[in-house]
Amino acid sequence: MIPRSFVWKVLALASGLCLFVAFVVAGAGFLPPVGAEAKVLVPPYAIDLATDGVTVLWQTESPSAGAVRYRAAGGVAWAEAPSAGAGAFHSVRLAKLQAGTEYEAEALAGGKKVGALAFRTAPTKADEFTFYAYGDTRSHPRDHKRVVAGLLAEVNRSGQHTFLLHTGDFAEEGSDEQSTAEQFFRPAAPLQARLPVVPVRGNHENKTDLFSRYFPSPGRAQDRAEGDNLCIDYGSVRLIVLDKYVPVSEIEAQKKWLADKLAEANDLWRLVSLHEPLYTSGKHGPATTTRGRMEPILVAGKVHAVLAGHDHDYERTKPIQGITHFVTGGGGAPLR
């Protein structure tokens, strides 16, 4: 059965300048300092959270052999999984894990520990949990760090080790690896050491291939014709991520994919995220073309909420055709 209530909780830093949102479905620690000899550009983080696994990624400044050492929290014996080959971008899938279980992991480069993280695999059933959402972290790392500190404090206070939804625009348009690390990955490292990330492609991710390299999706075509769409089940929630920027020739296929994923959701809460909001009073205005294409499918699929970024503010609508729309774009970009 669908849980009886869905509570939207908005949290703001004391200054009132930067906003993030915690979403409660009702019915720790910082990375250790990395020595200069480790040559780490991007500290380890996790994506593709599932009941039985997660993918750990990190980036070194020069090519090296990589591996991940991991174990259930408090365990004695470590298991080790290697990356596919020597390189600067490292990606290791940890598989055959136990659902709803805490794990510790250490990233290795050249056999040396270069960072650590902890995560909890998705539960097979959970009617009550909190996940976190924010976006538009580009441009001002200092402000981004403040948002991360607020989010991490709430994660530690609540003990909700679930996942983080990022609504897009990780770094400024055209950013290279160094500036992407400075704007997003380094400020977010303490948070990503505890929460796997669900990434949404923003418009600022469209002029380089870095989004696909930092957030690889299994089976995605190299030319992105299939888009960066995701479907994730976590307890009582199905979260669907739509790539707003798929080629026009792929839109009909994307619409069918969305309808199919919603139809499969049965009694799950159905949430959708994309970068550009369908409803907003902000500077950019609503993505009316996308709204015309997708809203009938969202309504027919009985979606409960849509989460977006793009406008650098916080907005929440009253239900529109049964759907509550959120904008959470206060992660570090200039506020409006």
C-alpha positions as YAML, in Angstrom:
chain: A
units: angstrom
residues:
- id: 1
  name: MET
  ca: [0.00, 0.00, 0.00]
- id: 2
  name: ILE
  ca: [1.07, 3.59, -0.55]
- id: 3
  name: PRO
  ca: [2.33, 5.22, 2.66]
- id: 4
  name: ARG
  ca: [-0.24, 7.50, 4.23]
- id: 5
  name: SER
  ca: [1.60, 10.78, 3.94]
- id: 6
  name: PHE
  ca: [4.39, 12.57, 2.15]
- id: 7
  name: VAL
  ca: [5.97, 15.45, 4.06]
- id: 8
  name: TRP
  ca: [7.99, 18.14, 2.29]
- id: 9
  name: LYS
  ca: [10.53, 19.69, 4.63]
- id: 10
  name: VAL
  ca: [12.48, 22.79, 3.66]
- id: 11
  name: LEU
  ca: [15.73, 23.54, 5.45]
- id: 12
  name: ALA
  ca: [17.61, 26.84, 5.14]
- id: 13
  name: LEU
  ca: [21.01, 27.87, 6.45]
- id: 14
  name: ALA
  ca: [20.96, 30.48, 9.19]
- id: 15
  name: SER
  ca: [21.98, 33.22, 6.79]
- id: 16
  name: GLY
  ca: [18.97, 32.54, 4.63]
- id: 17
  name: LEU
  ca: [21.16, 32.67, 1.53]
- id: 18
  name: CYS
  ca: [21.40, 29.04, 0.43]
- id: 19
  name: LEU
  ca: [18.58, 26.54, 0.26]
- id: 20
  name: PHE
  ca: [18.28, 22.81, 0.05]
- id: 21
  name: VAL
  ca: [15.35, 20.52, 0.57]
- id: 22
  name: ALA
  ca: [14.88, 17.33, 2.58]
- id: 23
  name: PHE
  ca: [12.07, 15.05, 1.49]
- id: 24
  name: VAL
  ca: [10.58, 12.81, 4.15]
- id: 25
  name: VAL
  ca: [8.50, 9.80, 3.15]
- id: 26
  name: ALA
  ca: [6.36, 8.95, 6.17]
- id: 27
  name: GLY
  ca: [3.89, 6.05, 6.77]
- id: 28
  name: ALA
  ca: [29.18, 10.72, 8.74]
- id: 29
  name: GLY
  ca: [31.79, 12.10, 8.85]
- id: 30
  name: PHE
  ca: [34.22, 14.05, 6.62]
- id: 31
  name: LEU
  ca: [36.74, 12.51, 4.26]
- id: 32
  name: PRO
  ca: [40.18, 12.19, 5.80]
- id: 33
  name: PRO
  ca: [42.79, 14.57, 4.40]
- id: 34
  name: VAL
  ca: [44.54, 13.17, 1.35]
- id: 35
  name: GLY
  ca: [48.27, 13.65, 1.12]
- id: 36
  name: ALA
  ca: [49.73, 15.43, -1.87]
- id: 37
  name: GLU
  ca: [51.46, 12.23, -2.92]
- id: 38
  name: ALA
  ca: [48.07, 10.57, -3.55]
- id: 39
  name: LYS
  ca: [47.42, 12.93, -6.50]
- id: 40
  name: VAL
  ca: [43.65, 12.80, -6.17]
- id: 41
  name: LEU
  ca: [41.65, 15.30, -8.21]
- id: 42
  name: VAL
  ca: [38.15, 14.05, -7.31]
- id: 43
  name: PRO
  ca: [37.64, 12.19, -4.00]
- id: 44
  name: PRO
  ca: [35.61, 8.96, -4.07]
- id: 45
  name: TYR
  ca: [31.84, 9.15, -4.43]
- id: 46
  name: ALA
  ca: [29.05, 6.68, -5.19]
- id: 47
  name: ILE
  ca: [26.27, 6.44, -7.78]
- id: 48
  name: ASP
  ca: [23.79, 3.82, -9.02]
- id: 49
  name: LEU
  ca: [22.62, 2.86, -5.54]
- id: 50
  name: ALA
  ca: [20.62, -0.38, -5.48]
- id: 51
  name: THR
  ca: [19.58, -3.00, -2.96]
- id: 52
  name: ASP
  ca: [22.53, -5.18, -3.92]
- id: 53
  name: GLY
  ca: [25.26, -2.76, -4.95]
- id: 54
  name: VAL
  ca: [26.70, 0.64, -5.72]
- id: 55
  name: THR
  ca: [29.31, 2.10, -8.06]
- id: 56
  name: VAL
  ca: [32.30, 3.91, -6.53]
- id: 57
  name: LEU
  ca: [34.17, 6.49, -8.62]
- id: 58
  name: TRP
  ca: [37.11, 8.84, -8.19]
- id: 59
  name: GLN
  ca: [39.67, 10.65, -10.32]
- id: 60
  name: THR
  ca: [43.42, 10.85, -9.99]
- id: 61
  name: GLU
  ca: [45.61, 13.52, -11.54]
- id: 62
  name: SER
  ca: [47.58, 10.93, -13.50]
- id: 63
  name: PRO
  ca: [46.78, 7.38, -14.67]
- id: 64
  name: SER
  ca: [47.02, 4.69, -12.02]
- id: 65
  name: ALA
  ca: [45.68, 1.24, -11.25]
- id: 66
  name: GLY
  ca: [42.58, 1.51, -9.07]
- id: 67
  name: ALA
  ca: [40.59, -0.73, -6.74]
- id: 68
  name: VAL
  ca: [38.03, -0.50, -3.96]
- id: 69
  name: ARG
  ca: [38.39, -2.29, -0.64]
- id: 70
  name: TYR
  ca: [35.06, -2.72, 1.17]
- id: 71
  name: ARG
  ca: [33.29, -4.51, 4.00]
- id: 72
  name: ALA
  ca: [30.08, -4.38, 6.01]
- id: 73
  name: ALA
  ca: [30.36, -1.68, 8.69]
- id: 74
  name: GLY
  ca: [32.15, -3.05, 11.73]
- id: 75
  name: GLY
  ca: [33.28, -6.13, 9.85]
- id: 76
  name: VAL
  ca: [36.76, -7.60, 10.00]
- id: 77
  name: ALA
  ca: [37.50, -9.03, 6.57]
- id: 78
  name: TRP
  ca: [37.83, -6.75, 3.56]
- id: 79
  name: ALA
  ca: [36.89, -7.68, 0.01]
- id: 80
  name: GLU
  ca: [38.54, -5.95, -2.94]
- id: 81
  name: ALA
  ca: [37.26, -5.12, -6.43]
- id: 82
  name: PRO
  ca: [39.56, -3.70, -9.13]
- id: 83
  name: SER
  ca: [38.76, -1.04, -11.71]
- id: 84
  name: ALA
  ca: [38.78, -2.10, -15.35]
- id: 85
  name: GLY
  ca: [42.28, -0.79, -16.06]
- id: 86
  name: ALA
  ca: [44.80, 1.91, -15.30]
- id: 87
  name: GLY
  ca: [43.54, 5.44, -15.94]
- id: 88
  name: ALA
  ca: [42.67, 8.74, -14.32]
- id: 89
  name: PHE
  ca: [38.90, 8.08, -14.11]
- id: 90
  name: HIS
  ca: [38.15, 5.11, -11.87]
- id: 91
  name: SER
  ca: [34.83, 3.27, -11.67]
- id: 92
  name: VAL
  ca: [34.26, 0.11, -9.63]
- id: 93
  name: ARG
  ca: [30.93, -1.66, -9.23]
- id: 94
  name: LEU
  ca: [30.43, -3.30, -5.83]
- id: 95
  name: ALA
  ca: [27.94, -6.11, -6.34]
- id: 96
  name: LYS
  ca: [26.23, -8.88, -4.36]
- id: 97
  name: LEU
  ca: [25.80, -6.65, -1.31]
- id: 98
  name: GLN
  ca: [23.07, -7.07, 1.28]
- id: 99
  name: ALA
  ca: [20.00, -4.80, 1.12]
- id: 100
  name: GLY
  ca: [19.61, -2.04, 3.71]
- id: 101
  name: THR
  ca: [23.12, -2.61, 5.06]
- id: 102
  name: GLU
  ca: [25.88, -0.18, 6.05]
- id: 103
  name: TYR
  ca: [29.19, -0.58, 4.24]
- id: 104
  name: GLU
  ca: [32.61, 1.01, 4.49]
- id: 105
  name: ALA
  ca: [34.77, 1.47, 1.40]
- id: 106
  name: GLU
  ca: [38.27, 2.71, 0.65]
- id: 107
  name: ALA
  ca: [39.46, 3.82, -2.78]
- id: 108
  name: LEU
  ca: [42.95, 2.70, -3.77]
- id: 109
  name: ALA
  ca: [45.26, 4.17, -6.40]
- id: 110
  name: GLY
  ca: [48.48, 2.33, -7.08]
- id: 111
  name: GLY
  ca: [47.70, 0.18, -4.05]
- id: 112
  name: LYS
  ca: [47.52, 3.18, -1.69]
- id: 113
  name: LYS
  ca: [44.41, 4.46, 0.06]
- id: 114
  name: VAL
  ca: [43.32, 7.80, -1.44]
- id: 115
  name: GLY
  ca: [39.93, 8.28, 0.23]
- id: 116
  name: ALA
  ca: [37.11, 6.63, 2.09]
- id: 117
  name: LEU
  ca: [33.35, 6.65, 2.09]
- id: 118
  name: ALA
  ca: [30.44, 4.90, 3.76]
- id: 119
  name: PHE
  ca: [26.99, 4.15, 2.40]
- id: 120
  name: ARG
  ca: [23.86, 2.16, 3.08]
- id: 121
  name: THR
  ca: [22.44, -0.02, 0.32]
- id: 122
  name: ALA
  ca: [18.83, 0.59, -0.64]
- id: 123
  name: PRO
  ca: [16.28, -1.27, 1.45]
- id: 124
  name: THR
  ca: [13.84, -3.73, -0.07]
- id: 125
  name: LYS
  ca: [11.09, -2.04, 1.94]
- id: 126
  name: ALA
  ca: [10.97, 1.33, 3.68]
- id: 127
  name: ASP
  ca: [7.81, 3.33, 4.27]
- id: 128
  name: GLU
  ca: [9.64, 6.09, 6.16]
- id: 129
  name: PHE
  ca: [12.90, 7.72, 5.21]
- id: 130
  name: THR
  ca: [14.45, 11.06, 4.28]
- id: 131
  name: PHE
  ca: [16.38, 11.89, 1.13]
- id: 132
  name: TYR
  ca: [17.99, 15.18, 0.19]
- id: 133
  name: ALA
  ca: [17.83, 17.38, -2.90]
- id: 134
  name: TYR
  ca: [19.71, 20.44, -4.10]
- id: 135
  name: GLY
  ca: [21.22, 21.75, -7.31]
- id: 136
  name: ASP
  ca: [22.96, 24.53, -9.24]
- id: 137
  name: THR
  ca: [26.18, 24.22, -7.28]
- id: 138
  name: ARG
  ca: [28.25, 26.07, -9.87]
- id: 139
  name: SER
  ca: [30.30, 29.25, -9.63]
- id: 140
  name: HIS
  ca: [30.76, 29.86, -5.88]
- id: 141
  name: PRO
  ca: [32.48, 27.01, -4.02]
- id: 142
  name: ARG
  ca: [32.36, 28.89, -0.72]
- id: 143
  name: ASP
  ca: [28.57, 29.08, -0.82]
- id: 144
  name: HIS
  ca: [28.40, 25.48, -1.97]
- id: 145
  name: LYS
  ca: [30.45, 24.45, 1.08]
- id: 146
  name: ARG
  ca: [27.97, 26.20, 3.36]
- id: 147
  name: VAL
  ca: [25.07, 24.29, 1.82]
- id: 148
  name: VAL
  ca: [27.00, 21.02, 2.15]
- id: 149
  name: ALA
  ca: [27.70, 21.75, 5.82]
- id: 150
  name: GLY
  ca: [23.99, 22.31, 6.45]
- id: 151
  name: LEU
  ca: [23.01, 19.15, 4.61]
- id: 152
  name: LEU
  ca: [25.62, 17.05, 6.38]
- id: 153
  name: ALA
  ca: [24.54, 18.35, 9.77]
- id: 154
  name: GLU
  ca: [20.98, 17.26, 8.99]
- id: 155
  name: VAL
  ca: [22.15, 13.85, 7.75]
- id: 156
  name: ASN
  ca: [24.12, 13.32, 10.95]
- id: 157
  name: ARG
  ca: [21.30, 14.61, 13.14]
- id: 158
  name: SER
  ca: [18.67, 12.39, 11.56]
- id: 159
  name: GLY
  ca: [20.86, 9.36, 10.89]
- id: 160
  name: GLN
  ca: [19.20, 9.11, 7.48]
- id: 161
  name: HIS
  ca: [21.94, 7.61, 5.30]
- id: 162
  name: THR
  ca: [19.93, 7.42, 2.09]
- id: 163
  name: PHE
  ca: [20.81, 9.35, -1.08]
- id: 164
  name: LEU
  ca: [21.32, 12.82, -2.53]
- id: 165
  name: LEU
  ca: [19.46, 14.06, -5.62]
- id: 166
  name: HIS
  ca: [21.36, 16.77, -7.51]
- id: 167
  name: THR
  ca: [19.06, 18.70, -9.87]
- id: 168
  name: GLY
  ca: [21.81, 19.75, -12.31]
- id: 169
  name: ASP
  ca: [24.36, 22.45, -13.17]
- id: 170
  name: PHE
  ca: [27.23, 20.98, -11.17]
- id: 171
  name: ALA
  ca: [29.75, 23.50, -12.51]
- id: 172
  name: GLU
  ca: [29.89, 26.46, -14.87]
- id: 173
  name: GLU
  ca: [29.32, 25.82, -18.55]
- id: 174
  name: GLY
  ca: [32.45, 24.64, -20.31]
- id: 175
  name: SER
  ca: [34.30, 23.89, -17.06]
- id: 176
  name: ASP
  ca: [37.30, 21.60, -17.35]
- id: 177
  name: GLU
  ca: [38.19, 18.82, -14.92]
- id: 178
  name: GLN
  ca: [40.04, 21.11, -12.52]
- id: 179
  name: SER
  ca: [37.27, 23.72, -12.25]
- id: 180
  name: THR
  ca: [34.58, 21.02, -11.99]
- id: 181
  name: ALA
  ca: [36.48, 19.54, -9.07]
- id: 182
  name: GLU
  ca: [36.81, 22.97, -7.46]
- id: 183
  name: GLN
  ca: [33.16, 23.95, -7.88]
- id: 184
  name: PHE
  ca: [31.45, 20.64, -7.18]
- id: 185
  name: PHE
  ca: [33.41, 17.59, -6.13]
- id: 186
  name: ARG
  ca: [35.70, 19.07, -3.49]
- id: 187
  name: PRO
  ca: [33.05, 21.15, -1.70]
- id: 188
  name: ALA
  ca: [30.63, 18.20, -1.88]
- id: 189
  name: ALA
  ca: [33.18, 15.59, -0.76]
- id: 190
  name: PRO
  ca: [32.07, 15.42, 2.92]
- id: 191
  name: LEU
  ca: [28.48, 14.87, 1.83]
- id: 192
  name: GLN
  ca: [29.31, 12.42, -0.95]
- id: 193
  name: ALA
  ca: [31.38, 10.43, 1.54]
- id: 194
  name: ARG
  ca: [28.04, 9.56, 3.16]
- id: 195
  name: LEU
  ca: [25.33, 9.78, 0.49]
- id: 196
  name: PRO
  ca: [25.33, 8.21, -2.99]
- id: 197
  name: VAL
  ca: [24.40, 10.74, -5.68]
- id: 198
  name: VAL
  ca: [21.52, 10.64, -8.15]
- id: 199
  name: PRO
  ca: [22.64, 13.07, -10.91]
- id: 200
  name: VAL
  ca: [20.45, 15.14, -13.24]
- id: 201
  name: ARG
  ca: [22.00, 16.63, -16.38]
- id: 202
  name: GLY
  ca: [21.82, 20.43, -16.38]
- id: 203
  name: ASN
  ca: [22.21, 22.82, -19.28]
- id: 204
  name: HIS
  ca: [25.72, 23.67, -18.06]
- id: 205
  name: GLU
  ca: [26.72, 20.03, -18.61]
- id: 206
  name: ASN
  ca: [26.03, 20.13, -22.33]
- id: 207
  name: LYS
  ca: [29.26, 21.45, -23.87]
- id: 208
  name: THR
  ca: [31.73, 18.85, -22.58]
- id: 209
  name: ASP
  ca: [31.71, 15.08, -22.09]
- id: 210
  name: LEU
  ca: [32.47, 15.38, -18.37]
- id: 211
  name: PHE
  ca: [28.95, 14.57, -17.16]
- id: 212
  name: SER
  ca: [29.05, 11.21, -18.91]
- id: 213
  name: ARG
  ca: [32.53, 10.55, -17.55]
- id: 214
  name: TYR
  ca: [31.74, 11.48, -13.95]
- id: 215
  name: PHE
  ca: [28.31, 9.84, -13.97]
- id: 216
  name: PRO
  ca: [28.53, 6.88, -16.37]
- id: 217
  name: SER
  ca: [25.28, 5.06, -17.05]
- id: 218
  name: PRO
  ca: [25.45, 1.37, -17.99]
- id: 219
  name: GLY
  ca: [24.37, 0.71, -21.55]
- id: 220
  name: ARG
  ca: [24.22, 4.36, -22.59]
- id: 221
  name: ALA
  ca: [25.20, 5.00, -26.19]
- id: 222
  name: GLN
  ca: [28.39, 7.03, -26.56]
- id: 223
  name: ASP
  ca: [26.56, 9.73, -28.54]
- id: 224
  name: ARG
  ca: [23.97, 10.14, -25.74]
- id: 225
  name: ALA
  ca: [21.15, 9.29, -28.15]
- id: 226
  name: GLU
  ca: [19.50, 7.36, -25.34]
- id: 227
  name: GLY
  ca: [19.91, 10.27, -22.94]
- id: 228
  name: ASP
  ca: [20.87, 10.29, -19.30]
- id: 229
  name: ASN
  ca: [17.54, 8.96, -18.05]
- id: 230
  name: LEU
  ca: [17.51, 7.01, -14.78]
- id: 231
  name: CYS
  ca: [14.95, 4.99, -12.86]
- id: 232
  name: ILE
  ca: [15.69, 4.18, -9.23]
- id: 233
  name: ASP
  ca: [13.57, 2.34, -6.68]
- id: 234
  name: TYR
  ca: [14.24, 3.06, -3.03]
- id: 235
  name: GLY
  ca: [11.86, 1.55, -0.51]
- id: 236
  name: SER
  ca: [8.42, 2.98, -1.19]
- id: 237
  name: VAL
  ca: [9.62, 5.46, -3.85]
- id: 238
  name: ARG
  ca: [10.30, 5.26, -7.57]
- id: 239
  name: LEU
  ca: [12.49, 8.18, -8.65]
- id: 240
  name: ILE
  ca: [12.71, 8.86, -12.38]
- id: 241
  name: VAL
  ca: [15.34, 11.23, -13.78]
- id: 242
  name: LEU
  ca: [14.66, 12.75, -17.20]
- id: 243
  name: ASP
  ca: [17.39, 14.11, -19.43]
- id: 244
  name: LYS
  ca: [15.92, 17.40, -20.65]
- id: 245
  name: TYR
  ca: [18.54, 17.60, -23.40]
- id: 246
  name: VAL
  ca: [18.04, 14.42, -25.44]
- id: 247
  name: PRO
  ca: [18.10, 14.93, -29.22]
- id: 248
  name: VAL
  ca: [14.71, 15.80, -30.69]
- id: 249
  name: SER
  ca: [14.77, 12.51, -32.59]
- id: 250
  name: GLU
  ca: [14.75, 10.63, -29.27]
- id: 251
  name: ILE
  ca: [11.91, 12.48, -27.53]
- id: 252
  name: GLU
  ca: [9.17, 10.05, -28.54]
- id: 253
  name: ALA
  ca: [11.28, 7.14, -27.28]
- id: 254
  name: GLN
  ca: [11.87, 9.03, -24.03]
- id: 255
  name: LYS
  ca: [8.15, 9.68, -23.61]
- id: 256
  name: LYS
  ca: [7.39, 5.99, -24.05]
- id: 257
  name: TRP
  ca: [10.13, 5.06, -21.60]
- id: 258
  name: LEU
  ca: [8.70, 7.47, -19.03]
- id: 259
  name: ALA
  ca: [5.15, 6.14, -19.45]
- id: 260
  name: ASP
  ca: [6.39, 2.56, -19.10]
- id: 261
  name: LYS
  ca: [8.39, 3.29, -15.94]
- id: 262
  name: LEU
  ca: [5.43, 5.03, -14.34]
- id: 263
  name: ALA
  ca: [3.07, 2.21, -15.27]
- id: 264
  name: GLU
  ca: [5.41, -0.28, -13.60]
- id: 265
  name: ALA
  ca: [5.46, 1.67, -10.33]
- id: 266
  name: ASN
  ca: [2.20, 0.21, -9.02]
- id: 267
  name: ASP
  ca: [1.77, 1.37, -5.41]
- id: 268
  name: LEU
  ca: [5.08, 3.23, -5.13]
- id: 269
  name: TRP
  ca: [5.36, 6.95, -4.66]
- id: 270
  name: ARG
  ca: [6.26, 8.36, -8.06]
- id: 271
  name: LEU
  ca: [8.75, 11.23, -8.22]
- id: 272
  name: VAL
  ca: [10.30, 12.76, -11.35]
- id: 273
  name: SER
  ca: [13.31, 15.06, -11.59]
- id: 274
  name: LEU
  ca: [14.66, 17.11, -14.48]
- id: 275
  name: HIS
  ca: [16.80, 20.22, -14.58]
- id: 276
  name: GLU
  ca: [14.44, 22.84, -16.02]
- id: 277
  name: PRO
  ca: [11.21, 23.28, -14.06]
- id: 278
  name: LEU
  ca: [7.82, 22.83, -15.67]
- id: 279
  name: TYR
  ca: [6.46, 25.55, -13.36]
- id: 280
  name: THR
  ca: [8.46, 28.45, -11.92]
- id: 281
  name: SER
  ca: [8.15, 32.17, -11.28]
- id: 282
  name: GLY
  ca: [11.92, 32.56, -11.50]
- id: 283
  name: LYS
  ca: [14.10, 34.35, -14.03]
- id: 284
  name: HIS
  ca: [14.26, 31.53, -16.57]
- id: 285
  name: GLY
  ca: [10.55, 30.85, -16.57]
- id: 286
  name: PRO
  ca: [8.94, 27.44, -17.08]
- id: 287
  name: ALA
  ca: [10.06, 24.94, -19.71]
- id: 288
  name: THR
  ca: [6.77, 25.15, -21.55]
- id: 289
  name: THR
  ca: [7.74, 22.97, -24.51]
- id: 290
  name: THR
  ca: [8.86, 20.17, -22.22]
- id: 291
  name: ARG
  ca: [5.74, 20.69, -20.11]
- id: 292
  name: GLY
  ca: [3.55, 20.25, -23.16]
- id: 293
  name: ARG
  ca: [5.31, 17.01, -24.03]
- id: 294
  name: MET
  ca: [5.66, 15.44, -20.61]
- id: 295
  name: GLU
  ca: [2.88, 16.76, -18.36]
- id: 296
  name: PRO
  ca: [0.13, 14.56, -19.84]
- id: 297
  name: ILE
  ca: [2.31, 11.51, -19.16]
- id: 298
  name: LEU
  ca: [3.07, 12.67, -15.63]
- id: 299
  name: VAL
  ca: [-0.62, 13.24, -14.89]
- id: 300
  name: ALA
  ca: [-1.66, 9.91, -16.41]
- id: 301
  name: GLY
  ca: [1.11, 8.18, -14.45]
- id: 302
  name: LYS
  ca: [-0.12, 9.76, -11.19]
- id: 303
  name: VAL
  ca: [3.20, 11.39, -10.36]
- id: 304
  name: HIS
  ca: [3.23, 12.91, -6.89]
- id: 305
  name: ALA
  ca: [6.02, 15.47, -7.29]
- id: 306
  name: VAL
  ca: [8.47, 16.92, -9.80]
- id: 307
  name: LEU
  ca: [11.82, 18.28, -8.61]
- id: 308
  name: ALA
  ca: [13.91, 20.69, -10.68]
- id: 309
  name: GLY
  ca: [16.68, 23.28, -10.45]
- id: 310
  name: HIS
  ca: [17.80, 25.83, -13.10]
- id: 311
  name: ASP
  ca: [16.26, 28.84, -11.34]
- id: 312
  name: HIS
  ca: [18.53, 29.75, -8.44]
- id: 313
  name: ASP
  ca: [15.88, 29.89, -5.77]
- id: 314
  name: TYR
  ca: [13.44, 27.72, -3.84]
- id: 315
  name: GLU
  ca: [9.87, 27.39, -5.05]
- id: 316
  name: ARG
  ca: [7.01, 25.03, -4.30]
- id: 317
  name: THR
  ca: [3.62, 24.99, -5.97]
- id: 318
  name: LYS
  ca: [0.31, 23.88, -4.71]
- id: 319
  name: PRO
  ca: [-0.66, 20.65, -6.50]
- id: 320
  name: ILE
  ca: [-1.23, 21.23, -10.22]
- id: 321
  name: GLN
  ca: [-3.31, 18.40, -11.69]
- id: 322
  name: GLY
  ca: [-2.32, 16.42, -8.60]
- id: 323
  name: ILE
  ca: [1.43, 17.12, -8.88]
- id: 324
  name: THR
  ca: [3.49, 19.29, -6.53]
- id: 325
  name: HIS
  ca: [6.37, 21.05, -8.30]
- id: 326
  name: PHE
  ca: [9.62, 22.05, -6.57]
- id: 327
  name: VAL
  ca: [12.55, 24.19, -7.64]
- id: 328
  name: THR
  ca: [15.70, 23.78, -5.52]
- id: 329
  name: GLY
  ca: [18.54, 25.62, -7.23]
- id: 330
  name: GLY
  ca: [20.27, 27.35, -4.33]
- id: 331
  name: GLY
  ca: [23.41, 25.20, -4.12]
- id: 332
  name: GLY
  ca: [26.02, 27.87, -4.81]
- id: 333
  name: ALA
  ca: [25.12, 29.64, -8.05]
- id: 334
  name: PRO
  ca: [24.17, 33.34, -7.82]
- id: 335
  name: LEU
  ca: [20.79, 33.57, -6.11]
- id: 336
  name: ARG
  ca: [17.88, 35.43, -7.65]
...
